Every structure is written in structure tokens, then in C-alpha cells.
Amino acid sequence: MLKESDLNTIKTLVEEIIEDLVHDLSQHKDISIEESLDIVYNSMIYRSLCNQDTNLYNKGSSYVYELLKIEIQQEL
């Protein structure tokens, strides 16, 4: 079982990655922050990022953004 300090660290990492994803998506797709938030929070990547078992939060924003781009392309 994870300690509270570890859980707080994971939460912070996830929040930082989400912030980066929303910003990058907004910039690269030339869409609003609100649209970016909607896309990110409704993605499989978001669910995986929040699932501690995947350890996706350890991969970094750039890696996770590439996965998000792939997911978006596959939905088209």
C-alpha cells in the first residue's frame, strides 16, 4: 500500500501532465482551453493516467501527449 506522501506525489504528477496535455493540445490544434479540457478528460489516456497500476504518470508529458494524439487520430 502506498504512503500518503507517495499518493500526493502521484496526484501532483498527474495534475502537471494534465495541465501540459491541455496546453499542448490547445496550441497544436488551435482550439480553446475548454475544448482541450473536454478532449483530455474524456480520453482513454486520461483514465489510464489516473490509474496508478499503469504507471503512466511516470512517463512524462511528452510521451503521454503522443499517446493522446494517437488516440485522437484513431477516433477520426
PyMOL Python script that loads the backbone (N, CA, C, O; Angstrom):
from pymol import cmd

cmd.read_pdbstr("""\
ATOM      1  N   MET A   1       0.845  -1.183   0.000  1.00  0.00           N
ATOM      2  CA  MET A   1       0.000   0.000   0.000  1.00  0.00           C
ATOM      3  C   MET A   1       0.890   1.246   0.000  1.00  0.00           C
ATOM      4  O   MET A   1       1.910   1.299   0.686  1.00  0.00           O
ATOM      5  N   LEU A   2       0.487   2.222  -0.769  1.00  0.00           N
ATOM      6  CA  LEU A   2       1.265   3.444  -0.891  1.00  0.00           C
ATOM      7  C   LEU A   2       1.059   4.359   0.310  1.00  0.00           C
ATOM      8  O   LEU A   2      -0.031   4.424   0.879  1.00  0.00           O
ATOM      9  N   LYS A   3       2.119   5.061   0.684  1.00  0.00           N
ATOM     10  CA  LYS A   3       2.023   6.039   1.755  1.00  0.00           C
ATOM     11  C   LYS A   3       1.325   7.288   1.228  1.00  0.00           C
ATOM     12  O   LYS A   3       1.261   7.517   0.021  1.00  0.00           O
ATOM     13  N   GLU A   4       0.811   8.077   2.137  1.00  0.00           N
ATOM     14  CA  GLU A   4       0.110   9.302   1.750  1.00  0.00           C
ATOM     15  C   GLU A   4       1.024  10.242   0.973  1.00  0.00           C
ATOM     16  O   GLU A   4       0.577  10.897   0.032  1.00  0.00           O
ATOM     17  N   SER A   5       2.280  10.314   1.348  1.00  0.00           N
ATOM     18  CA  SER A   5       3.219  11.185   0.625  1.00  0.00           C
ATOM     19  C   SER A   5       3.417  10.705  -0.816  1.00  0.00           C
ATOM     20  O   SER A   5       3.554  11.519  -1.729  1.00  0.00           O
ATOM     21  N   ASP A   6       3.430   9.383  -1.018  1.00  0.00           N
ATOM     22  CA  ASP A   6       3.545   8.831  -2.367  1.00  0.00           C
ATOM     23  C   ASP A   6       2.295   9.146  -3.188  1.00  0.00           C
ATOM     24  O   ASP A   6       2.386   9.485  -4.368  1.00  0.00           O
ATOM     25  N   LEU A   7       1.136   9.033  -2.558  1.00  0.00           N
ATOM     26  CA  LEU A   7      -0.116   9.343  -3.243  1.00  0.00           C
ATOM     27  C   LEU A   7      -0.171  10.815  -3.639  1.00  0.00           C
ATOM     28  O   LEU A   7      -0.652  11.154  -4.721  1.00  0.00           O
ATOM     29  N   ASN A   8       0.318  11.680  -2.768  1.00  0.00           N
ATOM     30  CA  ASN A   8       0.353  13.111  -3.081  1.00  0.00           C
ATOM     31  C   ASN A   8       1.300  13.395  -4.236  1.00  0.00           C
ATOM     32  O   ASN A   8       1.015  14.246  -5.078  1.00  0.00           O
ATOM     33  N   THR A   9       2.410  12.697  -4.282  1.00  0.00           N
ATOM     34  CA  THR A   9       3.364  12.863  -5.376  1.00  0.00           C
ATOM     35  C   THR A   9       2.739  12.426  -6.696  1.00  0.00           C
ATOM     36  O   THR A   9       2.875  13.111  -7.710  1.00  0.00           O
ATOM     37  N   ILE A  10       2.063  11.300  -6.681  1.00  0.00           N
ATOM     38  CA  ILE A  10       1.395  10.796  -7.891  1.00  0.00           C
ATOM     39  C   ILE A  10       0.326  11.783  -8.337  1.00  0.00           C
ATOM     40  O   ILE A  10       0.221  12.094  -9.523  1.00  0.00           O
ATOM     41  N   LYS A  11      -0.459  12.274  -7.400  1.00  0.00           N
ATOM     42  CA  LYS A  11      -1.505  13.236  -7.730  1.00  0.00           C
ATOM     43  C   LYS A  11      -0.913  14.481  -8.376  1.00  0.00           C
ATOM     44  O   LYS A  11      -1.457  14.993  -9.354  1.00  0.00           O
ATOM     45  N   THR A  12       0.190  14.967  -7.840  1.00  0.00           N
ATOM     46  CA  THR A  12       0.848  16.147  -8.396  1.00  0.00           C
ATOM     47  C   THR A  12       1.362  15.872  -9.806  1.00  0.00           C
ATOM     48  O   THR A  12       1.204  16.707 -10.697  1.00  0.00           O
ATOM     49  N   LEU A  13       1.973  14.714 -10.012  1.00  0.00           N
ATOM     50  CA  LEU A  13       2.467  14.356 -11.344  1.00  0.00           C
ATOM     51  C   LEU A  13       1.328  14.294 -12.352  1.00  0.00           C
ATOM     52  O   LEU A  13       1.457  14.798 -13.468  1.00  0.00           O
ATOM     53  N   VAL A  14       0.221  13.682 -11.968  1.00  0.00           N
ATOM     54  CA  VAL A  14      -0.936  13.568 -12.858  1.00  0.00           C
ATOM     55  C   VAL A  14      -1.474  14.954 -13.195  1.00  0.00           C
ATOM     56  O   VAL A  14      -1.764  15.241 -14.356  1.00  0.00           O
ATOM     57  N   GLU A  15      -1.607  15.800 -12.206  1.00  0.00           N
ATOM     58  CA  GLU A  15      -2.112  17.157 -12.433  1.00  0.00           C
ATOM     59  C   GLU A  15      -1.208  17.947 -13.379  1.00  0.00           C
ATOM     60  O   GLU A  15      -1.696  18.665 -14.252  1.00  0.00           O
ATOM     61  N   GLU A  16       0.092  17.815 -13.207  1.00  0.00           N
ATOM     62  CA  GLU A  16       1.037  18.526 -14.073  1.00  0.00           C
ATOM     63  C   GLU A  16       0.960  18.019 -15.513  1.00  0.00           C
ATOM     64  O   GLU A  16       1.013  18.809 -16.456  1.00  0.00           O
ATOM     65  N   ILE A  17       0.836  16.717 -15.677  1.00  0.00           N
ATOM     66  CA  ILE A  17       0.731  16.152 -17.025  1.00  0.00           C
ATOM     67  C   ILE A  17      -0.570  16.602 -17.683  1.00  0.00           C
ATOM     68  O   ILE A  17      -0.578  16.950 -18.863  1.00  0.00           O
ATOM     69  N   ILE A  18      -1.658  16.596 -16.936  1.00  0.00           N
ATOM     70  CA  ILE A  18      -2.942  17.038 -17.495  1.00  0.00           C
ATOM     71  C   ILE A  18      -2.850  18.493 -17.936  1.00  0.00           C
ATOM     72  O   ILE A  18      -3.325  18.854 -19.013  1.00  0.00           O
ATOM     73  N   GLU A  19      -2.249  19.313 -17.114  1.00  0.00           N
ATOM     74  CA  GLU A  19      -2.073  20.728 -17.475  1.00  0.00           C
ATOM     75  C   GLU A  19      -1.287  20.859 -18.775  1.00  0.00           C
ATOM     76  O   GLU A  19      -1.659  21.635 -19.656  1.00  0.00           O
ATOM     77  N   ASP A  20      -0.211  20.106 -18.892  1.00  0.00           N
ATOM     78  CA  ASP A  20       0.604  20.136 -20.117  1.00  0.00           C
ATOM     79  C   ASP A  20      -0.184  19.625 -21.323  1.00  0.00           C
ATOM     80  O   ASP A  20      -0.106  20.204 -22.407  1.00  0.00           O
ATOM     81  N   LEU A  21      -0.941  18.543 -21.136  1.00  0.00           N
ATOM     82  CA  LEU A  21      -1.729  17.986 -22.234  1.00  0.00           C
ATOM     83  C   LEU A  21      -2.738  19.002 -22.758  1.00  0.00           C
ATOM     84  O   LEU A  21      -2.876  19.187 -23.967  1.00  0.00           O
ATOM     85  N   VAL A  22      -3.432  19.651 -21.849  1.00  0.00           N
ATOM     86  CA  VAL A  22      -4.451  20.627 -22.238  1.00  0.00           C
ATOM     87  C   VAL A  22      -3.793  21.790 -22.974  1.00  0.00           C
ATOM     88  O   VAL A  22      -4.289  22.234 -24.009  1.00  0.00           O
ATOM     89  N   HIS A  23      -2.701  22.272 -22.453  1.00  0.00           N
ATOM     90  CA  HIS A  23      -1.997  23.396 -23.097  1.00  0.00           C
ATOM     91  C   HIS A  23      -1.495  23.006 -24.481  1.00  0.00           C
ATOM     92  O   HIS A  23      -1.728  23.722 -25.455  1.00  0.00           O
ATOM     93  N   ASP A  24      -0.808  21.874 -24.567  1.00  0.00           N
ATOM     94  CA  ASP A  24      -0.247  21.437 -25.853  1.00  0.00           C
ATOM     95  C   ASP A  24      -1.335  21.177 -26.886  1.00  0.00           C
ATOM     96  O   ASP A  24      -1.201  21.560 -28.048  1.00  0.00           O
ATOM     97  N   LEU A  25      -2.402  20.533 -26.464  1.00  0.00           N
ATOM     98  CA  LEU A  25      -3.496  20.243 -27.379  1.00  0.00           C
ATOM     99  C   LEU A  25      -4.127  21.537 -27.886  1.00  0.00           C
ATOM    100  O   LEU A  25      -4.425  21.669 -29.073  1.00  0.00           O
ATOM    101  N   SER A  26      -4.322  22.469 -26.997  1.00  0.00           N
ATOM    102  CA  SER A  26      -4.905  23.757 -27.379  1.00  0.00           C
ATOM    103  C   SER A  26      -4.024  24.474 -28.394  1.00  0.00           C
ATOM    104  O   SER A  26      -4.523  25.040 -29.367  1.00  0.00           O
ATOM    105  N   GLN A  27      -2.727  24.448 -28.169  1.00  0.00           N
ATOM    106  CA  GLN A  27      -1.784  25.115 -29.066  1.00  0.00           C
ATOM    107  C   GLN A  27      -1.675  24.408 -30.416  1.00  0.00           C
ATOM    108  O   GLN A  27      -1.734  25.058 -31.460  1.00  0.00           O
ATOM    109  N   HIS A  28      -1.520  23.113 -30.405  1.00  0.00           N
ATOM    110  CA  HIS A  28      -1.292  22.367 -31.639  1.00  0.00           C
ATOM    111  C   HIS A  28      -2.536  22.223 -32.510  1.00  0.00           C
ATOM    112  O   HIS A  28      -2.443  22.165 -33.737  1.00  0.00           O
ATOM    113  N   LYS A  29      -3.701  22.164 -31.864  1.00  0.00           N
ATOM    114  CA  LYS A  29      -4.950  22.001 -32.613  1.00  0.00           C
ATOM    115  C   LYS A  29      -5.662  23.336 -32.839  1.00  0.00           C
ATOM    116  O   LYS A  29      -6.680  23.401 -33.527  1.00  0.00           O
ATOM    117  N   ASP A  30      -5.105  24.405 -32.243  1.00  0.00           N
ATOM    118  CA  ASP A  30      -5.703  25.739 -32.333  1.00  0.00           C
ATOM    119  C   ASP A  30      -7.162  25.713 -31.886  1.00  0.00           C
ATOM    120  O   ASP A  30      -8.061  26.182 -32.583  1.00  0.00           O
ATOM    121  N   ILE A  31      -7.362  25.142 -30.690  1.00  0.00           N
ATOM    122  CA  ILE A  31      -8.696  25.077 -30.098  1.00  0.00           C
ATOM    123  C   ILE A  31      -8.644  25.729 -28.721  1.00  0.00           C
ATOM    124  O   ILE A  31      -7.567  25.989 -28.185  1.00  0.00           O
ATOM    125  N   SER A  32      -9.813  25.990 -28.160  1.00  0.00           N
ATOM    126  CA  SER A  32      -9.885  26.648 -26.856  1.00  0.00           C
ATOM    127  C   SER A  32      -9.435  25.701 -25.738  1.00  0.00           C
ATOM    128  O   SER A  32      -9.383  24.483 -25.906  1.00  0.00           O
ATOM    129  N   ILE A  33      -9.120  26.299 -24.615  1.00  0.00           N
ATOM    130  CA  ILE A  33      -8.757  25.516 -23.437  1.00  0.00           C
ATOM    131  C   ILE A  33      -9.929  24.624 -23.026  1.00  0.00           C
ATOM    132  O   ILE A  33      -9.731  23.477 -22.625  1.00  0.00           O
ATOM    133  N   GLU A  34     -11.130  25.148 -23.125  1.00  0.00           N
ATOM    134  CA  GLU A  34     -12.316  24.375 -22.757  1.00  0.00           C
ATOM    135  C   GLU A  34     -12.457  23.136 -23.634  1.00  0.00           C
ATOM    136  O   GLU A  34     -12.757  22.051 -23.137  1.00  0.00           O
ATOM    137  N   GLU A  35     -12.241  23.298 -24.937  1.00  0.00           N
ATOM    138  CA  GLU A  35     -12.309  22.146 -25.844  1.00  0.00           C
ATOM    139  C   GLU A  35     -11.210  21.140 -25.517  1.00  0.00           C
ATOM    140  O   GLU A  35     -11.436  19.931 -25.539  1.00  0.00           O
ATOM    141  N   SER A  36     -10.039  21.642 -25.219  1.00  0.00           N
ATOM    142  CA  SER A  36      -8.922  20.765 -24.857  1.00  0.00           C
ATOM    143  C   SER A  36      -9.221  19.998 -23.576  1.00  0.00           C
ATOM    144  O   SER A  36      -8.952  18.800 -23.483  1.00  0.00           O
ATOM    145  N   LEU A  37      -9.777  20.692 -22.595  1.00  0.00           N
ATOM    146  CA  LEU A  37     -10.151  20.024 -21.345  1.00  0.00           C
ATOM    147  C   LEU A  37     -11.145  18.903 -21.607  1.00  0.00           C
ATOM    148  O   LEU A  37     -11.010  17.805 -21.067  1.00  0.00           O
ATOM    149  N   ASP A  38     -12.128  19.180 -22.426  1.00  0.00           N
ATOM    150  CA  ASP A  38     -13.140  18.183 -22.761  1.00  0.00           C
ATOM    151  C   ASP A  38     -12.508  16.951 -23.413  1.00  0.00           C
ATOM    152  O   ASP A  38     -12.825  15.817 -23.055  1.00  0.00           O
ATOM    153  N   ILE A  39     -11.623  17.186 -24.362  1.00  0.00           N
ATOM    154  CA  ILE A  39     -10.965  16.076 -25.057  1.00  0.00           C
ATOM    155  C   ILE A  39     -10.118  15.260 -24.086  1.00  0.00           C
ATOM    156  O   ILE A  39     -10.191  14.031 -24.072  1.00  0.00           O
ATOM    157  N   VAL A  40      -9.319  15.941 -23.279  1.00  0.00           N
ATOM    158  CA  VAL A  40      -8.424  15.235 -22.353  1.00  0.00           C
ATOM    159  C   VAL A  40      -9.219  14.451 -21.321  1.00  0.00           C
ATOM    160  O   VAL A  40      -8.957  13.266 -21.114  1.00  0.00           O
ATOM    161  N   TYR A  41     -10.188  15.091 -20.667  1.00  0.00           N
ATOM    162  CA  TYR A  41     -10.923  14.424 -19.589  1.00  0.00           C
ATOM    163  C   TYR A  41     -11.834  13.303 -20.076  1.00  0.00           C
ATOM    164  O   TYR A  41     -12.272  12.474 -19.278  1.00  0.00           O
ATOM    165  N   ASN A  42     -12.119  13.266 -21.354  1.00  0.00           N
ATOM    166  CA  ASN A  42     -12.957  12.197 -21.905  1.00  0.00           C
ATOM    167  C   ASN A  42     -12.154  11.144 -22.663  1.00  0.00           C
ATOM    168  O   ASN A  42     -12.725  10.310 -23.365  1.00  0.00           O
ATOM    169  N   SER A  43     -10.860  11.181 -22.525  1.00  0.00           N
ATOM    170  CA  SER A  43      -9.999  10.254 -23.266  1.00  0.00           C
ATOM    171  C   SER A  43      -9.659   9.011 -22.442  1.00  0.00           C
ATOM    172  O   SER A  43      -9.722   9.015 -21.213  1.00  0.00           O
ATOM    173  N   MET A  44      -9.299   7.955 -23.158  1.00  0.00           N
ATOM    174  CA  MET A  44      -8.793   6.741 -22.509  1.00  0.00           C
ATOM    175  C   MET A  44      -7.443   7.026 -21.846  1.00  0.00           C
ATOM    176  O   MET A  44      -7.113   6.449 -20.810  1.00  0.00           O
ATOM    177  N   ILE A  45      -6.683   7.910 -22.449  1.00  0.00           N
ATOM    178  CA  ILE A  45      -5.383   8.269 -21.886  1.00  0.00           C
ATOM    179  C   ILE A  45      -5.559   8.863 -20.493  1.00  0.00           C
ATOM    180  O   ILE A  45      -4.797   8.549 -19.578  1.00  0.00           O
ATOM    181  N   TYR A  46      -6.564   9.721 -20.335  1.00  0.00           N
ATOM    182  CA  TYR A  46      -6.831  10.310 -19.014  1.00  0.00           C
ATOM    183  C   TYR A  46      -7.140   9.209 -18.001  1.00  0.00           C
ATOM    184  O   TYR A  46      -6.603   9.209 -16.894  1.00  0.00           O
ATOM    185  N   ARG A  47      -8.000   8.279 -18.381  1.00  0.00           N
ATOM    186  CA  ARG A  47      -8.343   7.190 -17.461  1.00  0.00           C
ATOM    187  C   ARG A  47      -7.109   6.352 -17.114  1.00  0.00           C
ATOM    188  O   ARG A  47      -6.938   5.930 -15.970  1.00  0.00           O
ATOM    189  N   SER A  48      -6.271   6.120 -18.089  1.00  0.00           N
ATOM    190  CA  SER A  48      -5.044   5.356 -17.835  1.00  0.00           C
ATOM    191  C   SER A  48      -4.089   6.145 -16.951  1.00  0.00           C
ATOM    192  O   SER A  48      -3.424   5.584 -16.080  1.00  0.00           O
ATOM    193  N   LEU A  49      -4.031   7.425 -17.180  1.00  0.00           N
ATOM    194  CA  LEU A  49      -3.148   8.294 -16.387  1.00  0.00           C
ATOM    195  C   LEU A  49      -3.564   8.284 -14.915  1.00  0.00           C
ATOM    196  O   LEU A  49      -2.715   8.302 -14.024  1.00  0.00           O
ATOM    197  N   CYS A  50      -4.848   8.255 -14.671  1.00  0.00           N
ATOM    198  CA  CYS A  50      -5.367   8.261 -13.298  1.00  0.00           C
ATOM    199  C   CYS A  50      -5.308   6.892 -12.631  1.00  0.00           C
ATOM    200  O   CYS A  50      -5.479   6.787 -11.416  1.00  0.00           O
ATOM    201  N   ASN A  51      -5.070   5.858 -13.400  1.00  0.00           N
ATOM    202  CA  ASN A  51      -4.969   4.503 -12.869  1.00  0.00           C
ATOM    203  C   ASN A  51      -3.527   4.262 -12.429  1.00  0.00           C
ATOM    204  O   ASN A  51      -2.628   4.148 -13.262  1.00  0.00           O
ATOM    205  N   GLN A  52      -3.318   4.185 -11.144  1.00  0.00           N
ATOM    206  CA  GLN A  52      -1.960   4.030 -10.617  1.00  0.00           C
ATOM    207  C   GLN A  52      -1.274   2.761 -11.101  1.00  0.00           C
ATOM    208  O   GLN A  52      -0.046   2.709 -11.167  1.00  0.00           O
ATOM    209  N   ASP A  53      -2.037   1.756 -11.434  1.00  0.00           N
ATOM    210  CA  ASP A  53      -1.460   0.485 -11.878  1.00  0.00           C
ATOM    211  C   ASP A  53      -0.728   0.605 -13.212  1.00  0.00           C
ATOM    212  O   ASP A  53       0.153  -0.202 -13.505  1.00  0.00           O
ATOM    213  N   THR A  54      -1.085   1.609 -14.028  1.00  0.00           N
ATOM    214  CA  THR A  54      -0.446   1.756 -15.340  1.00  0.00           C
ATOM    215  C   THR A  54       0.918   2.430 -15.262  1.00  0.00           C
ATOM    216  O   THR A  54       1.747   2.275 -16.159  1.00  0.00           O
ATOM    217  N   ASN A  55       1.148   3.183 -14.182  1.00  0.00           N
ATOM    218  CA  ASN A  55       2.384   3.963 -14.023  1.00  0.00           C
ATOM    219  C   ASN A  55       2.606   4.949 -15.164  1.00  0.00           C
ATOM    220  O   ASN A  55       3.737   5.377 -15.394  1.00  0.00           O
ATOM    221  N   LEU A  56       1.558   5.313 -15.874  1.00  0.00           N
ATOM    222  CA  LEU A  56       1.679   6.238 -16.987  1.00  0.00           C
ATOM    223  C   LEU A  56       2.154   7.607 -16.523  1.00  0.00           C
ATOM    224  O   LEU A  56       2.812   8.325 -17.277  1.00  0.00           O
ATOM    225  N   TYR A  57       1.828   7.968 -15.304  1.00  0.00           N
ATOM    226  CA  TYR A  57       2.253   9.253 -14.747  1.00  0.00           C
ATOM    227  C   TYR A  57       3.777   9.376 -14.657  1.00  0.00           C
ATOM    228  O   TYR A  57       4.298  10.483 -14.529  1.00  0.00           O
ATOM    229  N   ASN A  58       4.481   8.271 -14.721  1.00  0.00           N
ATOM    230  CA  ASN A  58       5.944   8.281 -14.681  1.00  0.00           C
ATOM    231  C   ASN A  58       6.591   8.502 -16.041  1.00  0.00           C
ATOM    232  O   ASN A  58       7.808   8.663 -16.125  1.00  0.00           O
ATOM    233  N   LYS A  59       5.801   8.511 -17.100  1.00  0.00           N
ATOM    234  CA  LYS A  59       6.345   8.580 -18.456  1.00  0.00           C
ATOM    235  C   LYS A  59       6.630  10.000 -18.927  1.00  0.00           C
ATOM    236  O   LYS A  59       7.415  10.189 -19.856  1.00  0.00           O
ATOM    237  N   GLY A  60       6.022  10.984 -18.317  1.00  0.00           N
ATOM    238  CA  GLY A  60       6.259  12.366 -18.716  1.00  0.00           C
ATOM    239  C   GLY A  60       5.234  12.875 -19.709  1.00  0.00           C
ATOM    240  O   GLY A  60       4.583  12.109 -20.419  1.00  0.00           O
ATOM    241  N   SER A  61       5.113  14.181 -19.734  1.00  0.00           N
ATOM    242  CA  SER A  61       4.087  14.847 -20.538  1.00  0.00           C
ATOM    243  C   SER A  61       4.227  14.592 -22.026  1.00  0.00           C
ATOM    244  O   SER A  61       3.230  14.335 -22.701  1.00  0.00           O
ATOM    245  N   SER A  62       5.430  14.656 -22.549  1.00  0.00           N
ATOM    246  CA  SER A  62       5.636  14.488 -23.994  1.00  0.00           C
ATOM    247  C   SER A  62       5.187  13.111 -24.457  1.00  0.00           C
ATOM    248  O   SER A  62       4.503  12.977 -25.472  1.00  0.00           O
ATOM    249  N   TYR A  63       5.573  12.108 -23.715  1.00  0.00           N
ATOM    250  CA  TYR A  63       5.188  10.738 -24.056  1.00  0.00           C
ATOM    251  C   TYR A  63       3.675  10.570 -24.016  1.00  0.00           C
ATOM    252  O   TYR A  63       3.083  10.001 -24.933  1.00  0.00           O
ATOM    253  N   VAL A  64       3.055  11.066 -22.952  1.00  0.00           N
ATOM    254  CA  VAL A  64       1.609  10.934 -22.798  1.00  0.00           C
ATOM    255  C   VAL A  64       0.884  11.730 -23.885  1.00  0.00           C
ATOM    256  O   VAL A  64      -0.156  11.294 -24.381  1.00  0.00           O
ATOM    257  N   TYR A  65       1.421  12.885 -24.256  1.00  0.00           N
ATOM    258  CA  TYR A  65       0.799  13.677 -25.324  1.00  0.00           C
ATOM    259  C   TYR A  65       0.835  12.919 -26.647  1.00  0.00           C
ATOM    260  O   TYR A  65      -0.132  12.965 -27.408  1.00  0.00           O
ATOM    261  N   GLU A  66       1.914  12.235 -26.927  1.00  0.00           N
ATOM    262  CA  GLU A  66       1.995  11.429 -28.159  1.00  0.00           C
ATOM    263  C   GLU A  66       0.926  10.335 -28.151  1.00  0.00           C
ATOM    264  O   GLU A  66       0.311  10.060 -29.181  1.00  0.00           O
ATOM    265  N   LEU A  67       0.708   9.719 -27.004  1.00  0.00           N
ATOM    266  CA  LEU A  67      -0.347   8.707 -26.889  1.00  0.00           C
ATOM    267  C   LEU A  67      -1.728   9.323 -27.105  1.00  0.00           C
ATOM    268  O   LEU A  67      -2.592   8.725 -27.746  1.00  0.00           O
ATOM    269  N   LEU A  68      -1.923  10.513 -26.568  1.00  0.00           N
ATOM    270  CA  LEU A  68      -3.197  11.206 -26.758  1.00  0.00           C
ATOM    271  C   LEU A  68      -3.429  11.536 -28.226  1.00  0.00           C
ATOM    272  O   LEU A  68      -4.544  11.382 -28.725  1.00  0.00           O
ATOM    273  N   LYS A  69      -2.402  11.981 -28.912  1.00  0.00           N
ATOM    274  CA  LYS A  69      -2.527  12.279 -30.340  1.00  0.00           C
ATOM    275  C   LYS A  69      -2.923  11.031 -31.121  1.00  0.00           C
ATOM    276  O   LYS A  69      -3.759  11.105 -32.022  1.00  0.00           O
ATOM    277  N   ILE A  70      -2.341   9.901 -30.791  1.00  0.00           N
ATOM    278  CA  ILE A  70      -2.682   8.636 -31.454  1.00  0.00           C
ATOM    279  C   ILE A  70      -4.144   8.292 -31.184  1.00  0.00           C
ATOM    280  O   ILE A  70      -4.873   7.898 -32.095  1.00  0.00           O
ATOM    281  N   GLU A  71      -4.565   8.441 -29.942  1.00  0.00           N
ATOM    282  CA  GLU A  71      -5.964   8.152 -29.609  1.00  0.00           C
ATOM    283  C   GLU A  71      -6.910   9.052 -30.400  1.00  0.00           C
ATOM    284  O   GLU A  71      -7.921   8.580 -30.922  1.00  0.00           O
ATOM    285  N   ILE A  72      -6.598  10.311 -30.491  1.00  0.00           N
ATOM    286  CA  ILE A  72      -7.439  11.260 -31.226  1.00  0.00           C
ATOM    287  C   ILE A  72      -7.499  10.886 -32.702  1.00  0.00           C
ATOM    288  O   ILE A  72      -8.572  10.927 -33.304  1.00  0.00           O
ATOM    289  N   GLN A  73      -6.371  10.525 -33.288  1.00  0.00           N
ATOM    290  CA  GLN A  73      -6.330  10.140 -34.703  1.00  0.00           C
ATOM    291  C   GLN A  73      -7.152   8.887 -34.958  1.00  0.00           C
ATOM    292  O   GLN A  73      -7.810   8.774 -35.992  1.00  0.00           O
ATOM    293  N   GLN A  74      -7.118   7.955 -34.029  1.00  0.00           N
ATOM    294  CA  GLN A  74      -7.854   6.700 -34.203  1.00  0.00           C
ATOM    295  C   GLN A  74      -9.352   6.906 -34.104  1.00  0.00           C
ATOM    296  O   GLN A  74     -10.126   6.113 -34.639  1.00  0.00           O
ATOM    297  N   GLU A  75      -9.769   7.966 -33.425  1.00  0.00           N
ATOM    298  CA  GLU A  75     -11.198   8.237 -33.291  1.00  0.00           C
ATOM    299  C   GLU A  75     -11.775   8.900 -34.538  1.00  0.00           C
ATOM    300  O   GLU A  75     -12.994   8.927 -34.706  1.00  0.00           O
ATOM    301  N   LEU A  76     -10.934   9.429 -35.406  1.00  0.00           N
ATOM    302  CA  LEU A  76     -11.420  10.102 -36.603  1.00  0.00           C
ATOM    303  C   LEU A  76     -11.903   9.134 -37.662  1.00  0.00           C
ATOM    304  O   LEU A  76     -12.344   9.558 -38.731  1.00  0.00           O
TER     305      LEU A  76
END
""", "prot")
cmd.dss("prot")
cmd.show_as("cartoon", "prot")
cmd.util.cbc("prot")
cmd.orient("prot")
